[in-house]
């Protein structure tokens, strides 16, 4: 979950070359397999494709930068389409020397939706309380769990033939990244995690106001109420004094018009709650890891980030003073410096 994104025209992108089995922005993109890439309508820096990763799942993917640069796969958080990665942040990462890839997780955005009939009604409050006190939710029947989402990510790396890849995970995306790095060490070069957790029991819980954002619902499913709810959400979890309300509204409208699928957010939250602690995966991570966390994060308190850094062998923790559960423009240069210096081993 991040603050916002800016919407740019893609009119100045070069035309793609078209082959019999794929289309590529430049010939170098053929190294990523036979896919139909077209100029993104979300960012002037990126191209978009639908990537089949098997088992009936297609992921909407965007990529940009020099394809010969080290690949950086960005994994977004709960209920968040890939447009929550700010365009300025992406451009800074491209300029830092990465080939950047972002995507919609399953059940979100333009990626495949998971519809399973007959699932029981679930009390998420009860599941939260059980997880917080060390009780397992594994017997609860849910559509999928975090290991399934991690499997999606590993299959995407393979489908794009990226080889050893840097991972950047935010919030739930940071949990997914930890599982990928543990289960598929041959696919992960280095890792950067932002405002994330191990999800283990007895961690400092969210503050009440921020916790309420996980269970409060919009007044209706109209675009107006969804946009209002999004602004309230970002004002609640975002960095004080750095929430750009106009940008939040623009992204909320774009997200709604692009794909409105509230069940996806519910099922992703269920996946987090049913998965419980991922500490067993965190302890197995071999990739050099950096953990960034804002001191003002009320949704996932910074102490949870410190636990991540202590659980992952040899991980380094950086507290960012004043930042909350988003990626404000003000903090982006500093964050990109930390991330690029670590991932490129400067």
C-alpha positions as CSV (number, residue, x, y, z in Angstrom):
1,X,0.0,0.0,0.0
2,X,1.5,3.3,-1.0
3,X,0.5,6.9,-1.1
4,X,-0.3,7.5,-4.7
5,X,0.9,7.6,-8.3
6,X,0.9,10.1,-11.1
7,X,-0.7,9.4,-14.5
8,X,1.5,10.0,-17.5
9,X,1.0,9.8,-21.2
10,X,2.9,7.0,-23.1
11,X,2.7,8.8,-26.5
12,X,6.5,9.4,-26.7
13,X,7.4,5.7,-26.3
14,X,9.0,4.1,-29.4
15,X,6.8,1.7,-31.4
16,X,7.3,-2.0,-30.7
17,X,8.6,-4.4,-33.2
18,X,6.2,-7.2,-33.9
19,X,7.2,-10.8,-34.6
20,X,5.1,-13.9,-35.3
21,X,5.0,-15.0,-31.6
22,X,5.5,-11.8,-29.7
23,X,6.1,-8.0,-29.8
24,X,9.1,-6.4,-28.2
25,X,10.0,-2.7,-27.5
26,X,13.5,-3.5,-28.6
27,X,15.1,-6.8,-29.8
28,X,16.8,-7.2,-26.4
29,X,13.3,-7.8,-24.8
30,X,13.2,-11.2,-26.6
31,X,15.4,-12.6,-23.8
32,X,12.3,-12.5,-21.6
33,X,10.3,-14.9,-23.8
34,X,7.6,-14.7,-26.3
35,X,5.1,-12.1,-25.0
36,X,3.0,-9.4,-26.5
37,X,4.3,-6.1,-25.0
38,X,2.6,-2.8,-25.7
39,X,3.1,0.7,-24.4
40,X,1.7,1.1,-20.9
41,X,-1.3,3.4,-20.5
42,X,-0.3,3.9,-16.9
43,X,3.3,5.1,-17.1
44,X,5.4,6.6,-19.8
45,X,8.4,4.6,-18.6
46,X,6.9,1.1,-19.0
47,X,5.5,-1.6,-21.3
48,X,2.6,-4.0,-20.4
49,X,1.9,-7.6,-21.1
50,X,-0.3,-10.4,-19.8
51,X,1.9,-13.3,-18.7
52,X,0.5,-16.8,-18.4
53,X,2.2,-18.4,-15.4
54,X,0.2,-21.7,-15.5
55,X,-2.6,-23.2,-13.5
56,X,-5.1,-20.8,-15.1
57,X,-3.4,-17.7,-13.7
58,X,-2.4,-14.8,-15.9
59,X,-0.7,-11.8,-14.4
60,X,-0.8,-8.3,-15.7
61,X,2.9,-7.1,-15.8
62,X,4.6,-3.9,-16.6
63,X,8.4,-3.5,-17.2
64,X,10.8,-0.8,-18.2
65,X,14.4,0.4,-18.3
66,X,17.4,-1.1,-20.0
67,X,16.7,-4.8,-20.4
68,X,20.4,-5.6,-19.9
69,X,20.4,-4.0,-16.4
70,X,19.8,-6.1,-13.3
71,X,16.1,-7.1,-13.0
72,X,14.1,-5.7,-10.0
73,X,10.8,-7.4,-9.4
74,X,8.4,-5.2,-7.3
75,X,5.7,-7.0,-5.2
76,X,2.8,-4.9,-3.9
77,X,0.8,-5.2,-0.8
78,X,-2.7,-6.1,0.3
79,X,-5.5,-5.2,-2.1
80,X,-3.1,-2.9,-4.0
81,X,-2.9,-2.8,-7.8
82,X,0.6,-2.2,-9.2
83,X,-0.3,1.4,-9.9
84,X,0.3,2.0,-6.2
85,X,4.0,2.0,-7.0
86,X,4.5,5.8,-7.7
87,X,5.7,6.6,-11.2
88,X,8.4,8.9,-9.8
89,X,9.7,6.1,-7.6
90,X,9.8,3.7,-10.6
91,X,11.7,6.3,-12.7
92,X,14.2,6.8,-10.0
93,X,14.8,3.0,-9.8
94,X,15.2,2.8,-13.6
95,X,17.7,5.8,-13.4
96,X,19.6,4.0,-10.6
97,X,20.3,1.1,-13.1
98,X,17.5,-1.4,-12.8
99,X,15.3,-3.1,-15.3
100,X,12.1,-2.7,-13.3
101,X,9.1,-5.1,-13.3
102,X,5.8,-4.6,-11.5
103,X,2.6,-6.6,-11.6
104,X,-0.9,-7.1,-10.3
105,X,-1.0,-9.9,-7.8
106,X,-3.7,-12.5,-8.4
107,X,-7.2,-11.3,-7.5
108,X,-6.3,-7.7,-8.1
109,X,-6.2,-5.3,-11.0
110,X,-6.1,-7.0,-14.4
111,X,-4.7,-10.3,-13.2
112,X,-6.7,-13.5,-12.9
113,X,-9.5,-13.6,-10.3
114,X,-10.0,-16.6,-8.0
115,X,-13.6,-17.6,-7.6
116,X,-14.3,-20.7,-5.4
117,X,-17.9,-21.6,-4.7
118,X,-18.9,-22.9,-1.3
119,X,-16.3,-21.2,0.9
120,X,-17.6,-20.6,4.4
121,X,-18.1,-17.1,5.8
122,X,-15.1,-16.0,7.8
123,X,-14.7,-13.8,10.8
124,X,-11.6,-11.8,10.1
125,X,-11.6,-10.3,13.5
126,X,-11.6,-13.7,15.1
127,X,-8.8,-14.8,12.8
128,X,-6.7,-11.7,13.7
129,X,-7.1,-12.4,17.4
130,X,-6.2,-16.0,17.0
131,X,-3.1,-15.1,15.0
132,X,-2.0,-12.4,17.4
133,X,-2.2,-14.9,20.3
134,X,-0.4,-17.7,18.6
135,X,-3.4,-19.8,17.6
136,X,-3.4,-21.3,14.1
137,X,-5.9,-20.4,11.4
138,X,-4.6,-23.1,9.1
139,X,-7.8,-25.2,9.4
140,X,-9.8,-22.3,8.1
141,X,-10.9,-22.8,4.5
142,X,-9.7,-19.9,2.4
143,X,-9.3,-19.4,-1.4
144,X,-5.5,-19.5,-1.2
145,X,-2.6,-18.5,1.1
146,X,0.6,-16.6,0.9
147,X,2.6,-19.6,-0.3
148,X,0.3,-19.7,-3.3
149,X,0.9,-16.0,-4.0
150,X,4.7,-16.6,-3.6
151,X,4.4,-19.4,-6.1
152,X,2.8,-16.9,-8.6
153,X,5.8,-14.7,-8.1
154,X,8.4,-17.5,-8.7
155,X,6.5,-18.6,-11.8
156,X,6.5,-15.1,-13.1
157,X,10.3,-14.9,-12.7
158,X,10.6,-18.2,-14.6
159,X,8.1,-17.1,-17.3
160,X,10.1,-14.0,-18.0
161,X,13.4,-15.9,-17.9
162,X,14.8,-13.4,-15.5
163,X,17.3,-15.7,-13.8
164,X,18.5,-14.4,-10.4
165,X,16.4,-11.4,-9.6
166,X,16.3,-8.7,-7.1
167,X,13.1,-8.5,-5.1
168,X,11.4,-5.4,-3.7
169,X,8.4,-6.2,-1.5
170,X,6.1,-3.7,0.3
171,X,3.8,-4.8,3.2
172,X,2.2,-8.1,2.2
173,X,4.5,-8.0,-0.8
174,X,7.4,-8.1,1.6
175,X,6.0,-11.3,3.1
176,X,5.6,-12.9,-0.3
177,X,9.2,-11.9,-1.1
178,X,10.5,-13.6,2.0
179,X,8.7,-16.8,1.1
180,X,10.0,-16.7,-2.5
181,X,13.6,-16.1,-1.3
182,X,13.3,-19.0,1.2
183,X,11.7,-21.5,-1.2
184,X,13.6,-20.5,-4.4
185,X,17.1,-19.2,-3.4
186,X,18.3,-19.8,-7.0
187,X,15.9,-17.2,-8.2
188,X,16.7,-14.4,-5.8
189,X,19.9,-12.3,-5.9
190,X,19.3,-9.7,-3.2
191,X,16.2,-8.4,-1.5
192,X,14.8,-5.1,-0.2
193,X,11.7,-5.1,2.1
194,X,9.5,-2.1,3.0
195,X,7.2,-1.8,6.0
196,X,6.6,-5.5,6.3
197,X,6.4,-8.3,8.9
198,X,7.0,-11.9,9.8
199,X,3.3,-12.2,10.9
200,X,4.3,-14.1,14.0
201,X,2.3,-14.0,17.2
202,X,2.6,-11.4,20.0
203,X,4.1,-8.7,17.8
204,X,3.1,-5.1,18.6
205,X,-0.3,-4.8,16.9
206,X,-1.5,-2.0,14.7
207,X,-2.8,1.2,16.4
208,X,-6.6,1.0,16.7
209,X,-7.3,3.7,14.1
210,X,-5.0,2.0,11.5
211,X,-6.4,-1.4,12.4
212,X,-9.9,-0.2,11.6
213,X,-8.8,0.5,8.0
214,X,-8.5,-3.3,7.5
215,X,-12.1,-4.0,8.4
216,X,-14.0,-0.8,7.6
217,X,-15.9,-0.9,4.3
218,X,-17.0,1.9,1.9
219,X,-20.6,3.1,2.2
220,X,-21.4,1.7,-1.2
221,X,-19.6,0.3,-4.3
222,X,-20.1,3.6,-6.2
223,X,-17.1,5.3,-7.6
224,X,-17.7,8.3,-5.4
225,X,-17.8,6.3,-2.2
226,X,-14.8,4.2,-3.2
227,X,-12.8,7.3,-3.9
228,X,-13.9,8.8,-0.6
229,X,-12.9,5.6,1.2
230,X,-9.5,5.6,-0.5
231,X,-8.8,9.2,0.6
232,X,-9.8,8.3,4.2
233,X,-7.6,5.2,4.1
234,X,-4.5,7.0,2.9
235,X,-5.0,9.9,5.3
236,X,-5.1,7.3,8.1
237,X,-2.2,5.1,7.2
238,X,-0.1,7.5,5.1
239,X,2.8,9.8,6.2
240,X,1.5,12.8,8.2
241,X,1.9,16.0,6.1
242,X,2.8,14.1,2.9
243,X,-0.4,12.7,1.6
244,X,-1.2,14.3,-1.7
245,X,-5.0,14.1,-1.7
246,X,-5.4,15.0,-5.4
247,X,-3.1,12.2,-6.4
248,X,-4.8,9.8,-4.1
249,X,-8.2,10.7,-5.7
250,X,-6.7,10.3,-9.2
251,X,-5.3,6.8,-8.4
252,X,-8.5,5.7,-6.6
253,X,-10.5,6.7,-9.8
254,X,-8.1,4.9,-12.0
255,X,-8.1,1.8,-9.8
256,X,-11.9,1.7,-9.8
257,X,-12.2,2.2,-13.6
258,X,-9.3,-0.3,-14.3
259,X,-10.9,-3.0,-12.2
260,X,-13.1,-3.0,-9.1
261,X,-13.0,-6.4,-7.4
262,X,-13.5,-6.0,-3.6
263,X,-13.6,-9.8,-3.1
264,X,-9.9,-9.9,-4.1
265,X,-8.9,-7.7,-1.2
266,X,-11.0,-9.8,1.2
267,X,-9.4,-13.0,-0.1
268,X,-5.9,-11.6,0.1
269,X,-6.4,-10.6,3.7
270,X,-7.8,-14.1,4.4
271,X,-4.6,-15.5,2.9
272,X,-2.5,-13.4,5.3
273,X,-4.5,-14.5,8.3
274,X,-4.7,-18.2,7.3
275,X,-0.9,-18.3,6.6
276,X,0.0,-17.0,10.1
277,X,3.7,-16.7,11.0
278,X,6.1,-16.9,8.1
279,X,9.1,-16.9,10.5
280,X,10.1,-20.4,9.3
281,X,10.6,-18.9,5.8
282,X,12.3,-15.7,7.1
283,X,14.9,-17.8,8.9
284,X,15.8,-19.7,5.6
285,X,16.5,-16.6,3.5
286,X,20.0,-16.6,2.1
287,X,19.7,-13.5,-0.1
288,X,21.4,-10.4,1.4
289,X,18.4,-8.3,2.7
290,X,17.7,-4.7,3.7
291,X,14.6,-3.8,5.7
292,X,13.2,-0.3,5.5
293,X,10.4,0.9,7.9
294,X,8.9,4.2,8.8
295,X,8.9,5.4,12.4
296,X,5.3,6.7,12.0
297,X,3.8,3.5,10.6
298,X,0.7,2.8,12.7
299,X,-0.5,-0.1,10.5
300,X,2.6,-2.2,10.9
301,X,4.6,-0.7,13.7
302,X,8.4,-0.3,13.1
303,X,9.1,-2.9,15.7
304,X,7.7,-5.5,13.3
305,X,10.2,-4.4,10.7
306,X,13.0,-4.8,13.3
307,X,11.8,-8.4,14.0
308,X,12.0,-9.1,10.2
309,X,15.6,-7.9,10.2
310,X,16.5,-10.0,13.2
311,X,14.8,-13.1,11.9
312,X,16.4,-13.0,8.4
313,X,20.1,-14.0,8.7
314,X,22.4,-10.9,8.4
315,X,19.6,-8.6,7.3
316,X,20.1,-4.8,7.9
317,X,17.4,-2.5,9.3
318,X,16.9,1.1,8.4
319,X,14.4,3.2,10.3
320,X,13.1,6.1,8.3
321,X,12.1,8.9,10.6
322,X,8.6,10.4,10.1
323,X,7.5,8.0,7.3
324,X,4.4,5.8,7.7
325,X,2.9,3.1,5.5
326,X,3.4,4.6,2.1
327,X,6.1,5.9,-0.3
328,X,5.9,9.8,-0.2
329,X,7.7,11.8,-2.8
330,X,9.8,13.5,-0.1
331,X,11.4,10.2,1.0
332,X,11.9,8.6,-2.4
333,X,15.4,9.8,-3.2
334,X,16.7,8.6,0.2
335,X,14.8,5.2,-0.2
336,X,16.1,4.7,-3.7
337,X,19.7,5.4,-2.5
338,X,19.4,2.8,0.2
339,X,17.8,0.2,-2.1
340,X,20.1,0.7,-5.0
341,X,23.3,0.8,-2.8
342,X,22.2,-2.5,-1.2
343,X,20.9,-4.3,-4.3
344,X,23.8,-3.3,-6.5
345,X,26.3,-3.9,-3.6
346,X,27.9,-0.5,-3.9
